[in-house]
Amino acid sequence: MVTVLERLNHALVKALESDERVYVLGEDILDPYGGAFKVMRGLSTKFPDRVLTTPISEAAITGIATGMALRGLRPVVEIMFGDFITLVADQLINHATKFRWMYNDQVRVPIVIRTPMGGRRGYGPTHSQSLEKLFLGIPGLKVLAPNTLNDPADLFADAIADDDPVLFVEHKLLYPCPLLEPSKDDLIDFRIDQRGDDPSTCTLQSSEKANLTVACYGYNFELVRKAACELLYDHEIFTNIILYSQLSPFNITALLASLTRTRKLLTVEEGGMTLGWGAEITARVAEHGIPGLMSRRVAALDLPIATSKPLEDVILPSVKDIVNMALELSDR
């Protein structure tokens, strides 16, 4: 059983082994601690000169890494908690993503900023947020989110190879999750179709005659799969799941292909409902004028994330929320 954490660690080891331009920076990432979520464990022992522990200043780390990238290196920055990504906004949005354009392609900034996002671990209002929506649509910035279906190591390797800035969003609960093996029982109820023109999008079909299209990413896929099985066995509602690895910029070709048949769209995300990823997905789809299209969104309530688990469970989206919203759509 190979986990998401193991594959991310493997990708970092492979990148450091194969390219001397790759450096890793972050707080408390040296062994034996290896970072707050242990993705960095073992790296400083193998590569002591290129795994650099830093002071507690996310803005400074990102600024230094941007300078390293401008000098031809390929830095990977770990931000200990995704909530602290707000502290890098100036360096990332006003500098790293702009330099290529400001200097007429004479420079590139191949920097990867990876960070654990999300709640469900009782960490409270300042360590449980899903803030990726704040960085979607920034010109020059790619936002990626791994899942258990597509190998996170491949996605991370693509991020490091990119010549422009990448924000790599890892949900905390994904780390111990095993990668799915479609050939086994993990996805026995779904057929996987990845023949589209966007390798970062995957379609899972429970039937050629699906009644509903669900768009999601990251850890939300775990909830959506459970909900889709419940809808299938308890309510005979067949689902197409459109699973995104790249959140921005995104391609809706596979989504449109599904919606021309189902005409019912449900988006699922853990960030706050208002002005979120699902709202943009829905707006883009609406612009194509699919006759009879109906849509709904499932997301967190627009509240700080509570430390109390019962309250946190109310605030964050659940399998029950997805099933209920799908039933509401199906009744219309």
C-alpha positions as CSV (number, residue, x, y, z in Angstrom):
1,M,0.0,0.0,0.0
2,V,1.6,3.2,-1.2
3,T,0.4,6.5,0.3
4,V,0.1,10.0,-1.0
5,L,2.8,11.1,1.5
6,E,5.2,8.5,0.3
7,R,4.8,9.4,-3.3
8,L,5.3,13.1,-2.6
9,N,8.5,12.3,-0.7
10,H,9.6,10.0,-3.5
11,A,9.1,12.8,-6.0
12,L,11.2,15.2,-3.9
13,V,14.0,12.6,-3.6
14,K,14.0,11.9,-7.3
15,A,14.0,15.7,-8.2
16,L,17.0,16.3,-5.9
17,E,18.9,13.3,-7.3
18,S,18.3,14.1,-10.9
19,D,18.7,17.9,-10.9
20,E,21.3,19.8,-9.0
21,R,19.4,23.0,-9.5
22,V,16.6,21.8,-7.1
23,Y,16.7,23.2,-3.6
24,V,14.2,22.7,-0.8
25,L,13.5,25.5,1.8
26,G,11.1,25.6,4.7
27,E,10.6,25.7,8.5
28,D,11.7,22.8,10.6
29,I,12.2,20.5,7.6
30,L,15.6,19.1,8.7
31,D,15.8,15.5,10.1
32,P,14.8,14.0,12.4
33,Y,11.7,16.1,12.4
34,G,11.3,16.3,8.6
35,G,8.6,18.9,8.5
36,A,5.2,19.2,10.3
37,F,3.6,16.5,8.1
38,K,6.8,14.5,7.3
39,V,6.8,15.0,3.6
40,M,10.4,16.2,3.9
41,R,11.6,13.4,6.1
42,G,15.0,12.0,5.0
43,L,15.8,14.7,2.5
44,S,18.3,16.7,4.7
45,T,20.2,13.5,5.5
46,K,20.6,12.6,1.8
47,F,21.0,16.2,0.5
48,P,22.4,18.3,3.4
49,D,23.6,21.1,1.2
50,R,20.3,21.6,-0.7
51,V,17.7,21.2,2.0
52,L,17.7,24.5,3.9
53,T,15.9,25.2,7.1
54,T,14.7,28.8,7.5
55,P,13.6,31.4,10.0
56,I,9.8,31.8,10.6
57,S,9.1,34.2,7.8
58,E,7.0,32.9,4.9
59,A,7.4,36.1,3.0
60,A,11.2,36.0,3.4
61,I,11.3,32.3,2.3
62,T,9.3,33.0,-0.8
63,G,11.3,36.1,-1.6
64,I,14.6,34.2,-1.3
65,A,13.3,31.4,-3.4
66,T,12.2,33.8,-6.1
67,G,15.7,35.2,-6.2
68,M,17.1,31.7,-6.5
69,A,14.8,30.9,-9.3
70,L,15.8,34.1,-11.2
71,R,19.4,32.9,-10.9
72,G,18.6,29.6,-12.6
73,L,17.8,27.3,-9.7
74,R,14.5,25.4,-9.1
75,P,13.5,26.0,-5.5
76,V,10.7,24.1,-3.7
77,V,9.3,26.0,-0.7
78,E,7.3,24.3,2.0
79,I,4.8,26.5,3.8
80,M,4.1,24.6,7.1
81,F,0.3,25.3,7.0
82,G,-1.8,26.5,4.1
83,D,-3.3,29.2,6.3
84,F,0.1,30.9,6.2
85,I,0.0,31.2,2.4
86,T,-1.5,34.7,2.9
87,L,1.9,35.8,4.1
88,V,3.5,34.9,0.8
89,A,0.9,36.7,-1.3
90,D,3.0,39.8,-1.9
91,Q,6.1,37.9,-3.0
92,L,4.1,35.5,-5.1
93,I,1.5,37.7,-6.7
94,N,3.3,41.0,-7.0
95,H,6.8,39.6,-7.8
96,A,7.3,35.9,-8.8
97,T,4.3,35.7,-11.2
98,K,5.0,39.1,-12.8
99,F,8.8,39.0,-13.6
100,R,8.4,37.0,-16.8
101,W,6.0,39.5,-18.2
102,M,7.7,42.6,-16.8
103,Y,11.0,41.6,-18.4
104,N,9.7,40.4,-21.8
105,D,10.4,36.7,-21.3
106,Q,14.1,37.4,-20.5
107,V,13.7,35.7,-17.1
108,R,11.6,32.8,-15.8
109,V,10.7,32.0,-12.2
110,P,10.5,28.2,-11.8
111,I,9.4,28.1,-8.1
112,V,7.1,25.5,-6.5
113,I,5.3,26.4,-3.3
114,R,3.8,23.4,-1.6
115,T,1.5,23.5,1.4
116,P,-0.9,21.4,3.4
117,M,-4.5,22.8,3.3
118,G,-7.8,21.9,4.8
119,G,-9.5,20.9,8.1
120,R,-11.1,17.9,9.7
121,R,-8.2,17.5,12.2
122,G,-9.5,19.9,14.9
123,Y,-6.7,22.5,14.4
124,G,-9.0,25.4,14.7
125,P,-9.7,28.7,12.8
126,T,-6.1,29.5,11.8
127,H,-4.8,26.1,10.9
128,S,-7.7,24.4,9.1
129,Q,-8.7,26.7,6.2
130,S,-8.8,25.9,2.5
131,L,-7.6,29.2,1.0
132,E,-6.6,28.1,-2.5
133,K,-9.5,30.1,-4.0
134,L,-7.6,33.3,-3.1
135,F,-4.9,32.3,-5.6
136,L,-7.1,31.1,-8.5
137,G,-7.0,33.2,-11.6
138,I,-3.7,34.9,-10.8
139,P,-2.0,35.5,-14.2
140,G,1.2,33.4,-14.5
141,L,0.4,31.2,-11.5
142,K,-0.6,27.5,-11.8
143,V,-2.5,25.9,-8.9
144,L,-2.4,22.1,-8.6
145,A,-4.0,19.7,-6.1
146,P,-3.1,16.0,-5.9
147,N,-5.6,13.2,-5.3
148,T,-5.5,9.5,-4.7
149,L,-6.3,8.5,-8.3
150,N,-3.6,10.2,-10.3
151,D,0.0,9.6,-9.0
152,P,1.0,12.7,-6.9
153,A,4.6,12.1,-7.7
154,D,3.9,12.6,-11.4
155,L,2.0,15.8,-10.7
156,F,4.8,17.1,-8.5
157,A,7.4,16.3,-11.0
158,D,5.5,18.3,-13.6
159,A,5.3,21.2,-11.1
160,I,9.1,21.2,-10.6
161,A,9.7,21.0,-14.4
162,D,7.4,24.0,-15.0
163,D,9.3,27.2,-15.8
164,D,6.7,29.4,-14.1
165,P,5.4,29.6,-10.4
166,V,3.3,26.7,-9.2
167,L,1.2,26.6,-6.0
168,F,0.9,22.9,-4.9
169,V,-2.0,22.4,-2.5
170,E,-2.0,19.2,-0.5
171,H,-5.0,18.4,1.8
172,K,-3.8,17.2,5.2
173,L,-6.1,14.1,5.2
174,L,-4.6,12.9,1.9
175,Y,-1.2,12.1,3.3
176,P,-2.0,8.7,4.8
177,C,-4.4,7.8,2.1
178,P,-3.3,4.9,-0.2
179,L,-3.3,5.5,-3.9
180,L,-6.2,3.9,-5.6
181,E,-5.7,0.9,-7.9
182,P,-8.4,1.0,-10.5
183,S,-7.8,-2.6,-11.5
184,K,-8.8,-3.7,-8.1
185,D,-11.9,-3.2,-5.9
186,D,-11.1,0.5,-5.2
187,L,-13.1,1.7,-8.2
188,I,-15.1,-1.3,-9.2
189,D,-18.2,0.8,-9.7
190,F,-16.6,3.3,-12.1
191,R,-15.0,3.3,-15.5
192,I,-12.1,5.7,-15.8
193,D,-11.8,7.8,-19.0
194,Q,-8.7,10.0,-19.4
195,R,-8.7,10.3,-23.1
196,G,-9.4,14.1,-23.1
197,D,-7.1,16.8,-24.2
198,D,-6.2,17.7,-20.6
199,P,-4.2,15.2,-18.6
200,S,-4.9,17.0,-15.4
201,T,-8.7,16.1,-15.7
202,C,-10.1,12.6,-15.2
203,T,-13.7,11.4,-15.8
204,L,-15.1,8.5,-13.8
205,Q,-18.4,7.1,-15.1
206,S,-20.7,4.8,-13.1
207,S,-22.9,4.5,-16.2
208,E,-23.1,5.6,-19.8
209,K,-26.5,6.9,-18.9
210,A,-25.4,9.0,-16.0
211,N,-28.0,11.3,-14.3
212,L,-25.5,13.7,-12.7
213,T,-22.1,15.3,-13.2
214,V,-20.0,16.1,-10.1
215,A,-16.9,18.2,-10.3
216,C,-14.3,18.1,-7.5
217,Y,-10.6,18.0,-6.6
218,G,-8.2,16.9,-3.9
219,Y,-9.6,15.2,-0.8
220,N,-13.1,16.1,-1.9
221,F,-12.8,13.2,-4.3
222,E,-12.8,10.8,-1.3
223,L,-16.2,12.2,-0.2
224,V,-17.6,12.3,-3.7
225,R,-16.8,8.6,-4.3
226,K,-18.6,7.6,-1.2
227,A,-21.6,9.8,-2.0
228,A,-21.6,8.5,-5.6
229,C,-21.8,4.9,-4.4
230,E,-24.6,5.7,-2.0
231,L,-26.5,7.5,-4.8
232,L,-26.0,4.4,-7.0
233,Y,-27.0,1.7,-4.6
234,D,-29.7,3.5,-2.6
235,H,-31.2,5.8,-5.1
236,E,-30.3,4.4,-8.6
237,I,-28.7,7.8,-9.5
238,F,-25.7,7.3,-11.9
239,T,-22.8,9.8,-11.6
240,N,-20.0,11.1,-13.7
241,I,-17.2,12.4,-11.6
242,I,-14.9,15.0,-13.2
243,L,-11.8,15.0,-11.0
244,Y,-9.4,18.0,-11.4
245,S,-5.7,18.1,-10.6
246,Q,-5.2,21.5,-12.0
247,L,-7.4,24.2,-10.5
248,S,-6.1,27.2,-12.3
249,P,-6.0,27.7,-15.2
250,F,-8.6,25.0,-15.8
251,N,-10.1,23.2,-18.8
252,I,-13.8,22.4,-18.9
253,T,-13.8,20.2,-22.1
254,A,-14.5,17.0,-20.2
255,L,-17.0,18.7,-18.0
256,L,-19.0,20.0,-20.9
257,A,-18.9,16.6,-22.6
258,S,-20.5,15.1,-19.5
259,L,-23.0,17.9,-19.0
260,T,-24.4,17.7,-22.6
261,R,-25.7,14.3,-21.5
262,T,-26.6,14.8,-17.8
263,R,-27.5,18.5,-17.8
264,K,-27.1,18.5,-14.0
265,L,-23.9,19.8,-12.4
266,L,-22.8,19.6,-8.7
267,T,-19.5,21.1,-7.6
268,V,-17.8,20.1,-4.4
269,E,-15.0,21.9,-2.5
270,E,-13.9,22.4,1.0
271,G,-13.3,26.2,0.8
272,G,-16.0,28.7,1.6
273,M,-19.1,28.7,-0.6
274,T,-19.0,32.4,-1.6
275,L,-16.9,33.3,-4.7
276,G,-15.3,29.9,-4.7
277,W,-13.9,27.4,-7.2
278,G,-17.4,25.9,-7.8
279,A,-18.8,29.3,-8.5
280,E,-16.3,29.9,-11.3
281,I,-16.8,26.4,-12.7
282,T,-20.5,26.9,-12.8
283,A,-20.1,30.4,-14.4
284,R,-17.8,29.0,-17.1
285,V,-20.3,26.2,-17.9
286,A,-23.3,28.5,-18.0
287,E,-21.5,30.6,-20.7
288,H,-21.8,27.7,-23.1
289,G,-25.6,27.8,-22.9
290,I,-26.4,24.1,-22.4
291,P,-30.2,23.8,-22.7
292,G,-31.9,22.8,-19.4
293,L,-28.7,23.0,-17.4
294,M,-29.2,22.9,-13.6
295,S,-26.4,23.4,-11.0
296,R,-25.8,23.3,-7.3
297,R,-22.7,23.8,-5.1
298,V,-21.5,22.0,-2.0
299,A,-18.8,23.8,0.0
300,A,-17.9,24.9,3.6
301,L,-20.2,27.4,5.3
302,D,-18.8,31.0,5.2
303,L,-17.5,30.8,8.8
304,P,-14.1,30.3,10.5
305,I,-13.3,26.6,11.0
306,A,-14.2,25.5,14.5
307,T,-11.8,23.6,16.8
308,S,-14.7,21.5,18.2
309,K,-15.2,18.5,16.0
310,P,-19.0,18.5,16.1
311,L,-18.9,22.2,15.0
312,E,-16.2,21.5,12.4
313,D,-18.3,18.7,11.0
314,V,-21.2,21.1,10.6
315,I,-19.1,23.8,8.9
316,L,-17.3,21.5,6.4
317,P,-19.0,19.6,3.6
318,S,-19.9,16.0,4.2
319,V,-20.9,12.9,2.2
320,K,-24.5,13.5,3.5
321,D,-24.4,17.1,2.1
322,I,-23.3,15.8,-1.3
323,V,-26.0,13.1,-1.4
324,N,-28.7,15.5,-0.3
325,M,-27.8,18.1,-2.9
326,A,-27.6,15.5,-5.6
327,L,-31.1,14.3,-4.6
328,E,-32.4,17.8,-4.8
329,L,-30.9,18.2,-8.3
330,S,-32.3,14.9,-9.4
331,D,-35.8,15.7,-8.3
332,R,-35.9,18.8,-10.5
